[in-house]
């Protein structure tokens, strides 16, 4: 009987794989925990950026449409914007089919012309892009009726997520932390996996035990919620790594029929700048977009930064968010003819693959359901470094008496289990 118990104890002990995995899981988690928490939290916040930006727009998103008066053209409204907000440079605008929707301009503060003044005026940590904001204009009268810097907030959140606001170094740190997090997820699944499946192990693996103290509750949160989120979390991490590392992005492009040097190829199909030719008006692009896409309720047109730009970026859709579109199309338009640029299929696929990977990463793949699902996974992933740290801290700071009691309880339970198996 004693020999059987001894053999069972050896068999029930942790395998070498689990011991190594456990060691890596602990120390990799401690090393990368703060970075992972920052990246996952910022990514989770970004999921609902469109809804929050719309909420911040408030009543300025709508106007009282007067009878028998047409909306001003985008050119006229941009002139009005420059006159009322001269210190800002617009880089795209949104116009809407609905009569009661205001005209929205995305802009950034312009750096001062004087270099010394620029150095003195530039806020700490700001680049030359300035501060982003949305301004809402009455499309019938041209008056600025509201603004929000929610654009700036989510720009900062996105760059915390991608590079910790630390440029190339931050991007490298985030990339390494993401790889570690991927290893952590796989390792966590290995550690979670019961050695034998029975009613007791299934209950412990899939359910959080009620009526327990916070240490046990925290342990269950980490294990159970970690398991339920592991596959989508791995998927989100992989799509993030594809965006972070060019080698993975290139492999993805080649695997799905895209091309790695799409932008260089695209330039060959774009018209050359001709100072003698006059570009078509923004109004003509808007009218054409609504005419060709009758289901579209919104059109966005990028404002070129220089006159030599010959291609306009146009989006027509039911809804266009900060980085998302719903039931619509992105187009590159010849500014002289108004026709869409006829890029090769591989160049078009490059854009489709790039945008699809982004949508999969941030939850735009499934409308509101996809966002809610991704948000929940993000919350769980954000909690994992915290609950994992508390498990480690709790074990490290147990009193000798408490540690002995817990050890005796675990030993007693093991012996009961061995006797039942015998």
C-alpha positions in Angstrom: 0.0 0.0 0.0 2.8 2.4 0.9 4.7 1.6 -2.3 1.6 2.4 -4.3 1.1 5.7 -2.6 4.8 6.6 -3.2 4.5 5.8 -6.9 1.3 7.7 -7.2 2.9 10.8 -5.6 5.7 10.6 -8.1 3.2 10.3 -11.0 1.1 13.2 -9.6 4.1 15.5 -9.3 4.6 18.3 -11.9 6.3 17.2 -15.1 9.6 18.8 -16.2 7.6 20.6 -19.0 5.3 22.2 -16.5 8.1 23.1 -14.1 10.0 24.9 -16.9 6.8 26.5 -18.2 5.9 27.7 -14.7 9.3 29.2 -14.2 9.1 31.0 -17.5 5.5 32.1 -16.9 6.4 33.7 -13.6 9.6 35.5 -14.6 8.6 36.6 -18.0 5.4 37.9 -16.5 7.2 39.9 -13.8 9.6 41.4 -16.4 6.9 42.4 -18.9 3.9 42.9 -16.7 3.8 46.7 -16.6 4.4 47.0 -20.4 1.7 44.4 -21.2 -0.8 46.0 -18.9 -0.1 49.4 -20.5 -0.4 48.0 -24.1 -3.6 46.0 -23.4 -5.3 48.8 -21.5 -4.6 51.4 -24.1 -5.7 49.0 -26.9 -8.9 48.2 -25.0 -9.7 51.9 -24.6 -9.2 52.4 -28.3 -11.9 49.9 -29.3 -14.7 52.3 -28.7 -13.0 55.4 -30.0 -15.7 56.2 -32.6 -18.5 56.0 -30.1 -16.6 58.2 -27.6 -15.6 60.8 -30.3 -19.3 61.0 -31.4 -20.4 61.4 -27.8 -17.8 64.2 -27.3 -19.2 66.0 -30.4 -22.5 66.4 -28.6 -25.1 68.7 -30.1 -22.5 70.2 -32.5 -22.9 67.2 -34.8 -26.4 68.5 -35.8 -27.9 71.7 -37.1 -31.3 73.1 -37.8 -31.6 72.8 -41.6 -33.2 76.0 -43.0 -35.8 75.7 -45.7 -34.8 76.4 -49.4 -31.1 76.9 -48.6 -28.4 74.6 -50.0 -25.4 73.6 -48.1 -22.2 75.5 -48.8 -19.5 73.8 -50.8 -16.6 72.1 -49.0 -14.3 74.8 -50.5 -16.4 77.6 -49.1 -16.6 75.9 -45.7 -12.9 75.4 -45.6 -12.4 79.1 -46.3 -14.7 79.8 -43.4 -12.8 77.4 -41.2 -9.5 79.2 -42.0 -11.0 82.6 -41.2 -12.4 81.5 -37.8 -9.6 79.1 -36.8 -6.4 80.5 -38.5 -4.0 78.7 -36.3 -5.0 75.2 -37.4 -4.3 73.3 -40.6 -7.0 70.9 -41.9 -6.0 67.5 -43.3 -9.4 65.9 -44.0 -13.1 66.7 -43.8 -16.3 64.7 -43.4 -19.5 65.8 -45.1 -22.9 64.1 -44.7 -25.9 63.3 -46.9 -28.4 64.1 -44.1 -29.6 67.7 -44.1 -29.2 68.1 -40.4 -25.6 66.9 -40.1 -22.8 69.4 -39.6 -19.6 69.6 -41.6 -16.6 68.2 -39.7 -13.0 69.2 -40.2 -10.0 67.3 -38.8 -7.0 69.6 -38.2 -3.8 70.2 -36.3 -2.2 73.3 -34.8 0.3 74.8 -37.2 3.9 75.1 -36.0 5.0 78.8 -35.7 7.1 80.1 -38.7 9.8 81.5 -36.4 12.1 78.6 -35.4 12.9 80.2 -32.0 9.2 80.8 -31.4 8.5 77.2 -32.4 11.0 75.9 -29.9 9.5 77.9 -27.1 5.9 77.2 -28.0 6.2 73.5 -28.7 4.7 71.5 -25.7 7.0 69.0 -24.2 6.8 65.7 -26.0 5.0 67.1 -29.0 6.1 66.5 -32.6 5.7 69.0 -35.4 2.3 67.6 -36.2 0.7 69.8 -33.5 -2.4 68.9 -31.6 -5.3 67.2 -33.4 -8.9 68.2 -33.0 -12.3 68.0 -34.8 -14.3 71.2 -35.5 -17.9 71.2 -36.5 -19.3 73.8 -38.9 -22.9 74.7 -39.8 -22.9 73.7 -43.5 -25.5 76.4 -44.3 -23.9 79.4 -42.6 -20.2 78.4 -42.3 -20.0 79.1 -38.6 -17.9 76.9 -36.3 -20.4 75.5 -33.8 -18.2 73.2 -31.7 -15.0 71.3 -31.4 -13.5 68.4 -29.5 -9.9 67.2 -28.8 -11.1 63.6 -28.5 -9.1 63.0 -31.7 -5.9 64.0 -29.9 -6.8 61.8 -27.0 -7.2 58.7 -29.1 -4.1 59.5 -31.2 -2.1 59.5 -28.0 -3.8 56.3 -26.8 -3.0 54.6 -30.1 0.7 55.6 -29.9 0.9 54.5 -26.3 -0.4 51.1 -27.5 2.0 50.9 -30.5 5.2 52.5 -29.1 4.6 53.9 -25.6 5.1 57.4 -27.0 8.8 56.6 -27.3 9.3 56.3 -31.0 11.4 53.5 -32.4 12.7 52.4 -29.0 9.1 52.2 -27.7 8.0 50.2 -30.7 10.8 47.7 -30.1 9.9 47.4 -26.4 6.2 46.9 -27.3 7.2 44.3 -29.9 9.3 42.3 -27.4 6.6 42.6 -24.7 4.0 41.3 -27.3 6.1 38.3 -28.1 6.5 37.6 -24.4 2.8 37.9 -23.9 2.2 35.4 -26.7 4.6 33.0 -24.9 2.8 33.7 -21.7 -0.6 32.8 -23.2 0.7 29.5 -24.6 2.5 28.8 -21.3 -0.6 29.7 -19.3 -2.7 27.2 -21.3 -0.1 24.5 -20.6 -0.2 25.2 -16.9 -4.0 25.3 -16.9 -4.4 22.0 -18.6 -5.3 19.3 -16.0 -3.2 16.2 -15.9 -6.4 14.1 -15.7 -9.9 15.0 -16.7 -12.6 14.2 -14.1 -15.5 16.0 -12.5 -13.3 17.7 -9.9 -10.7 18.9 -12.4 -13.4 20.1 -14.9 -15.1 22.1 -12.1 -11.8 23.7 -11.0 -10.7 24.4 -14.6 -13.9 26.0 -15.9 -15.6 27.6 -12.9 -14.8 30.1 -10.2 -15.5 28.6 -6.8 -17.9 30.7 -4.7 -17.5 31.5 -1.1 -13.7 31.6 -1.1 -11.2 34.1 0.2 -9.7 36.7 -2.1 -6.5 34.8 -2.7 -8.3 31.8 -4.0 -10.8 34.0 -5.9 -7.9 35.9 -7.5 -6.3 32.6 -8.5 -9.5 31.4 -10.1 -10.0 34.6 -11.9 -6.5 34.3 -13.4 -6.8 30.7 -14.4 -10.5 30.5 -15.5 -10.8 33.9 -17.3 -7.3 33.3 -18.7 -8.4 30.1 -20.3 -11.7 31.5 -21.7 -9.8 34.4 -23.4 -6.6 32.6 -24.5 -7.5 31.8 -28.1 -8.9 35.2 -29.1 -6.1 36.8 -27.1 -3.5 34.8 -29.1 -5.3 35.9 -32.3 -5.3 39.6 -31.3 -1.6 39.3 -30.4 -0.7 37.8 -33.7 -2.5 40.5 -35.7 -0.7 43.1 -33.6 2.7 41.5 -34.2 1.9 41.5 -38.0 1.5 45.3 -37.8 4.6 45.7 -35.6 7.1 43.6 -37.6 7.6 44.2 -41.3 8.8 40.7 -41.9 5.5 39.3 -40.6 3.6 41.9 -42.5 5.4 41.0 -45.7 4.8 37.2 -45.1 1.1 37.9 -44.6 0.9 40.0 -47.8 2.6 37.3 -49.8 0.4 34.5 -48.3 -2.9 36.3 -49.2 -2.0 37.6 -52.6 -0.7 41.1 -51.8 2.6 42.7 -52.6 5.2 44.0 -50.2 6.2 47.2 -52.1 2.7 48.3 -52.9 3.3 52.0 -52.4 6.3 52.1 -54.8 4.3 50.2 -57.5 1.3 52.5 -56.9 3.3 55.6 -57.7 3.8 54.4 -61.3 0.0 54.5 -61.9 -0.6 57.9 -60.4 -0.8 61.0 -62.6 2.2 63.5 -62.8 1.8 67.0 -61.4 0.9 69.6 -64.0 0.7 73.2 -62.9 -1.3 74.1 -66.0 -4.1 71.7 -65.1 -6.8 72.7 -62.6 -7.9 70.1 -60.2 -11.6 69.3 -59.9 -13.5 70.7 -56.9 -14.1 68.8 -53.7 -17.8 69.3 -54.3 -17.6 67.3 -57.5 -16.0 64.4 -55.7 -18.6 64.5 -53.0 -21.5 64.6 -55.5 -20.0 61.7 -57.5 -19.4 59.6 -54.4 -23.0 60.0 -53.2 -24.2 59.4 -56.7 -22.2 56.2 -57.3 -22.7 54.9 -53.7 -26.4 55.8 -52.9 -26.2 53.8 -49.6 -23.4 56.0 -48.3 -24.3 58.6 -45.7 -20.9 60.1 -45.2 -17.9 61.1 -47.5 -14.4 61.8 -46.3 -11.8 63.5 -48.4 -8.2 63.9 -47.5 -6.8 67.5 -48.0 -3.4 67.3 -49.7 -0.5 68.8 -47.8 1.0 70.2 -51.0 -0.1 71.3 -54.5 2.0 68.7 -56.2 -0.1 65.9 -54.8 -2.2 64.4 -57.7 -4.3 61.8 -55.8 -7.1 62.5 -53.4 -8.0 59.9 -50.8 -11.8 59.5 -50.7 -14.0 57.3 -48.6 -17.7 56.9 -49.0 -19.7 54.8 -46.5 -22.7 54.5 -44.2 -20.3 55.5 -41.4 -16.7 56.5 -41.3 -14.9 56.5 -37.9 -11.4 57.4 -36.8 -10.0 54.3 -38.4 -13.0 52.3 -39.5 -15.6 52.3 -42.2 -19.0 50.6 -42.3 -20.5 49.4 -45.6 -18.3 51.6 -47.8 -15.2 51.9 -49.9 -11.8 53.6 -49.9 -10.7 55.1 -53.2 -7.7 56.9 -54.6 -9.0 59.5 -57.1 -7.2 61.3 -59.9 -7.6 65.0 -58.9 -7.7 66.1 -62.6 -10.2 63.7 -64.0 -12.2 62.5 -60.9 -11.6 58.9 -61.9 -10.4 56.2 -59.6 -6.8 55.2 -60.1 -6.6 51.8 -61.8 -4.0 50.1 -59.6 -2.9 46.4 -60.2 -4.8 43.8 -58.3 -1.9 43.0 -56.0 -1.7 46.7 -55.0 -5.4 46.7 -54.2 -5.0 43.4 -52.2 -2.2 45.0 -50.2 -4.7 47.6 -48.9 -7.4 45.1 -48.3 -5.1 42.8 -46.3 -3.7 45.7 -44.3 -7.1 47.1 -43.4 -8.5 43.6 -42.7 -5.7 42.8 -40.3 -6.3 46.1 -38.5 -10.1 45.4 -38.3 -9.4 42.0 -36.8 -7.0 43.4 -34.3 -9.3 46.1 -32.9 -12.6 44.3 -33.2 -14.1 46.1 -36.2 -14.7 42.8 -38.0 -18.1 42.2 -36.4 -19.8 45.6 -35.9 -20.9 46.3 -32.3 -20.7 42.6 -31.4 -17.0 42.5 -32.5 -16.2 45.6 -30.5 -17.9 44.3 -27.3 -16.2 40.9 -27.7 -12.8 42.5 -28.2 -13.3 44.9 -25.4 -14.1 42.1 -23.0 -11.0 40.1 -24.1 -9.0 43.3 -23.7 -10.3 43.8 -20.1 -9.4 40.2 -19.2 -5.9 40.5 -20.8 -5.3 43.8 -18.9 -6.3 42.0 -15.6 -3.9 39.0 -16.2 -0.7 40.8 -15.2 -2.4 42.2 -12.1 -3.9 38.9 -11.0 -0.7 37.0 -11.8 1.3 39.5 -9.7 -1.1 39.1 -6.8 -0.7 35.3 -6.9 3.1 35.7 -6.8 3.0 38.4 -4.1 0.6 36.3 -2.0 2.8 33.2 -2.1 5.9 35.3 -1.4 4.4 37.1 1.6 2.6 34.3 3.4 3.4 34.1 7.1 5.2 30.9 8.2 2.2 29.7 10.1 -0.2 30.3 7.2 2.2 28.7 4.8 2.4 25.6 7.0 -1.4 25.4 7.3 -1.9 25.7 3.5 0.9 23.1 2.9 -0.8 20.6 5.4 -4.2 21.2 3.7 -2.8 20.5 0.2 -0.9 17.4 1.5 -4.1 16.1 3.2 -6.1 16.5 0.0 -3.4 14.8 -2.0 -3.3 11.8 0.3 -7.1 11.5 0.2 -7.0 11.6 -3.6 -4.3 8.9 -3.6 -6.3 6.7 -1.3 -9.4 7.0 -3.5 -7.3 6.1 -6.6 -5.8 3.1 -4.9 
